Amino acid sequence: MQKPFEGSSGQDNKSRYARRTVLNAAIVGGGAATLPELIRAAWGAGAASTAFGNPRWTFTFISQAATNPFFVPTRYGLADAANLLGCDYQWLGTSTESVVPAMVQTMNSAIAADVDGIAVAMVDDNAFNDPTTRALEAGIPVISFNSDVTPASANRRLSYVGQNQYTLGVAIGQQILKYIDSGRIAIMISTPGALSLQPRVDGAVHAIKASGRDIKYDIVATGTTFASQVANAKAYYLGHPEVRGMFGVDLGSGVGVAEAIRKYDLRKKGIFGSTTDIYSVTNQAIADDILQFTFDQQPYFEGFYAFMQLFFIKLSGAMEGAAPIGTGPLLVTKANIAKYLDRPSRFIGNTAAEAVLPMSKPVIGRSFPPQPE
């Protein structure tokens, strides 16, 4: 049985002070120090010992789209947190969007294996309720990440790490209104009804309706692969040449919008477009004025902070550690897309290299939109 936490001895404090001193020296003096180097400086060679003398816990993460490039930085965040704390993680889930029965089956298997903690992208309000309760009753902490249940859900998960999807939707709608004063638009979504995406549509529609403008909108299901999303975006335009704008509420739909606008040279016809998330193809489309905006929900921190929460929930015996953490939405336009194009980083997933990045100048402030009322 694990001993209760009893505070730090004087020797522990001396060791902690020494680690902090070495870490500060590494940061100040070693501008290009990598994260593993900083970890070794702070905790010892190879970070072989765990951060608090805890067992080497393994936490299970279950995604609704485990192979989607969106989650590359999420996995870097998990890896960095695991290295920092001397623990491990499993990355599981489905290869396509929101196959809920398969996700539940994976969660049930994790519970049966008595894992140390579970984080799930909860894309359904009810399907994860029973396994969440069984996990908690078995002493396994459960949180949600990337996608969360609604306030009306009976799910007992301990916290959520990710952006508020409805807030993002309102922000999308407010940006659309900067480009569209009337006419027809398309709001494109890969998986209608999924809790990771549908609230974005709902929030965008709310913002558009609240404006009172004469804007008609079509909700277009684009599918769960880049091929289908590109094909459906092109097909929608060909069937609706009068459209004023096409706006993707997920990365794949945004890729489809970008390809349609580029192929048919739609910017010359005054047609606008957007996406969400950060990805090389859509980043370049924003730089080229093919797309007008996206939102970065900082998926690296969805992994890093979720891992940290499970660790401290486990460490404190569920006394501390559980609290909602919002990671987005961070507005990205042509005005600030350069930092995503010019600075390869594992934080956005376009390189695996580990390095301390210099601060950009000037630092662009207040690019998170205000919370909706």
N, C-alpha and C positions, 0 to 999 in steps of 0.2 A: 504494500500500500504506500502511496506517495505521502511523504511527510508534509504537514501543513507549513505554509510560508511563515517564517518567524522573524523576518527582518534581516539586516546585514550585520555581520561582525565587523570589528575594526579592520581586520585583515582584508575582508571583502571590500571594504571601502577603499583601502589602500590600493588594492588590485584594480578596482574600478577607476580610481583616480589616475593610476598609471596608464591604463588603457586609453582613457580619455585624453591624457597628455600626448601619448604617441599618436592617437588619431588626429588630434588638432594639428600636431606638427606635420603629419603626412599631408593633411589638406592644405595647410598654409604654404608649406615648402615644396610640395611635389605636384604642382599644378596639373600634371597629366596623370596623376595616380589613378589606377583602375580600382573598381569596387573590390575585386578580390584582394588587391594589395592593401586597401584600407581595412578590410575585414581581418586580414592576417596581422596587420599592425595592431588592431584593437583587441583581437581575441587569441592570437597565437597562430602558428603556422598551420595552414590548411583549415582553420576554423574547426579543428577536430573536436573541441569541447563545445558543448551547448551553452547557450547564453546565460542560463541561470542554474546550470547543473541538472536541468530537467532531462527526462528520457528523450531520445531522438524521435520525436513524434512525426507521424506522417498524416497529412491532411488531404482529403479527397475533394477534388473540384469537378463538378459535373456541368458541362456546357451544353447549350442547345445547338451549337454549331461549332464543334470542336476543331474542325479543320479550316474554318474561315480565317482568312488573313487578318481580319480585325483583331483576333485573339493572340496574334504573335507577341505584341508587347505585353499582353496580360500574362503570358507564360514567362516572359523575361522578368516581370514583376514578382511572380511566384518564385522563380529560381533565385532571385536576389534576396528576397525575404528568407527563403529556406537556408541559403548560404550564411546569411547574417546571423541567424538564430540557431544554426546547427541542426536543422530538421529537414524533412523531405515532403514531397507532395506527389499526388497522382493526378493526371489530367485526363478525364474521361468524358463521355457524352456521345452525342450523335454527330454524324458527319454532315447532315443537312439540317435545315432550320426547324427547330421546335417539334421534334418527334417525341411528344410527351410520354407515351407508354414506354418507349425505350429509355428515356431519362429516369422514369420512376423505377423501372427494373434495375437500372444501374445503381440508383440510390438504395434500393432494397438489398442488393448484393453488398454494398458498402456497409450497411447496417449489420448484415449477417456476418461480415468479416470483422466486426467490432473495430472499425477504424477509429482514429483519434479525434477526428472532426470532419464535418462535411460543409462545403459551400456549394449551393445550387443556383443556377440561373432559373428562377421560378417564373416560367412563362405561362403558367396556368393558375387560376385562383383557387382551385380545389384539389387538383391531382396530387399535390405534394403534401397535403395536410396530414394524412394518416402516416406516411413514412416519417415526416418530421416529428410527430408526436411520439412514435415508437423509438426514434433515435434519441430524443431528449430523455425519455423514460429509461433508456438503456445507458444514460450518462454520456451520450455523444452530442457535443454541441453542433447546432445547425444554424448557418446564416445564409442569406441570399446575396448574390452578386450579379451585376450586369442587368438583371431583370428581377422585379419584385412583385409580390402580390399586392392587390389593392387594399385600402384601409378596411373594406367590407369583408375581406377574407378572414376565415377562422384559423389561418395558419399561425403556428406558434414560433416560427423562426425567431432567433434572438436579435438580429439586426439586418441591415441591408447596406451594401457598399456598391455605389454606382450612381449614375445620374437619375434624376427624376424624369421619367419618360414623358409625362404630361407637360412638365415645365419645358422640356425640349420642344415638344410639339407647339406650344404657344410661341416659343422663340422662333421656330420655323415660320409660323404664320405671320408673325410680326415682320420678319425679313421679306416674306413674299409680298407683303403690302407695300414695301419700299419700291417694288418693281411693277406691280400690277394694280391698276386702278379700276379695271372692269374687264369683262370678257370671260373666256373659258380657260381653266387651268386643269392640269392633271396632278394628283397627289399619288405617288407611286410607292407601293409597299410590297415586299416580298411575301410576307405571310400574314394576311389579314386575321385579326383576332388574337394574335400572339401578344402577351403582355409586355414583351420587349419592344414591340413596334406599334400596336394599335393605339395606345395612349398618345403617341406622337401625332397620328392622324387626327385623333379627337381634339388634341390641343390646337393643332393648326386650323382645323375647321372652326373651333370656338373663336380664335382670333380673327379669322376672316369674317365670320358672321357678325361679330361684335363691331367690326368696322363700319357696317352698314353699306358697304360698296356692292355694286351689282357684279359680283364675281360668281360664276358658276364653276363647280368643281366636280371632276370625275375621280373616283377612287379606283385605281388600277392595280390589280394583283399581277406582279411581275414574275413570280416563281422563285425557286431557291438555288438556281445556278446562274453564274454570270452569263452563260449562253442564252438561257431563257429570258433573263432580265434585259439583255441587249435586244433580243428579238422582239419582246413585248413593247419596249419603249419605241422602237422603230415602227412597229405595227400601229401603235396608238397614234403616232404623229401622222402616218400615211392615211389613217382613217379620220383624223381630226386636224386638217391643215390650218384651221382657224385658231388653234390653241395659242394662248399668249405665253404659257410657261409650263414646264414640267419639273416637278420637285420630288426628289426621292427622299423617303424618310429612313432609308437604310443604305448601307454601303453598296450592295449589289444593284439596287434600283438606281442609285446615283451613277454607277458605272454605265448602266443602260442609257440613262438620260444623256450623259456626256457623249457616248458613242453616237446616239441619234442626232444630237445637235451638231456634232462635228461632221458626220457623214453627209447630212443634208444642208450644211452651211446655214443653220437656222438663226444664228446670231445676226446675220445680215437681214433677216426677216423680222428682227425685233423680238425673238423668242428667248426667254430666260430659262435658266435651269439651276438646280442645286442638288446637293447630296448631303449625307452626314458622314462623320468619321474622317479619319486621315488615312489616305492610301495613295500610292505613287501616281496611279492613273488619274484619279480625280484631283489630286494636288496640282498636277501639271495642267489639268483642264481649267482650274481656277486661275493659275498664272497666265493662261492663254485667253482668259475671258470667255471661255466656253461655258463654264459654270460660274455663278456669282458668289456662292457662299457654301460653307459647310460648318459643322459643329464638332469639335473635338471633345469626346467624353473621357479622355485620358485613360485608356484601357490599361496602361501599365499599372496605374494606381488601383484599379479594380482588383488586380491580382495581388499587389503588394499589401494594400491595406486590409484586404480580406484575409490574407495569410496572417498578418499581424493580429487581427482581431481573434481569429481562432486560437492563435498561440496564447494570447493573454487571457482569453476566456478559460482555456485549459489550465494555464499556469495558476490563475487565481481561484480555481474551483468554481468558475462562473460568478464570482463575486464582482469582477470588473471586466472591462474590455469590450462589452457589447454596446455599440452606439451607431446610429445611422451616419454614414459618411457620403457626402455628395461629391462626385468627381467631375461634373460638367453641368451645363453645356458651355463650352468655350467657343465663342464665335471666331471663325476664320474666314477672311476675305482676301482679295488680291492685295490689300494693304499690309497683311501680315503673313501671307503664305510663304514668303521667302525663307523664313526660319525653318520651315518644314522641308523645303527643297535643298537648302544650302548646308544644313547641319545634320548629317547622319547620326542617328541616335537609337539605342535600344529602347528608349522611352516612347518612341513612336513606331518602333519595330522595323525600321529600314536598315538596320545593321545589328549584328550581335556583339560588336565591339563594346567593351566596358571602359568608360572614361568619365572623368569629371569635366563637364563642358563649361567654357567661360560664359559669363552673363552677357546676353546681347544688349546692345546700346542703340537707341534708348529702349528701356523696358516698357513695353506697351501695356498700359493699365486698363482696367475696367472693360474687359472683353467678355465677361460673363454677363448675360442679360439679366435684368431684374427679375425677381420671382413674380409669377402671375398672382393676381388677387383672387 
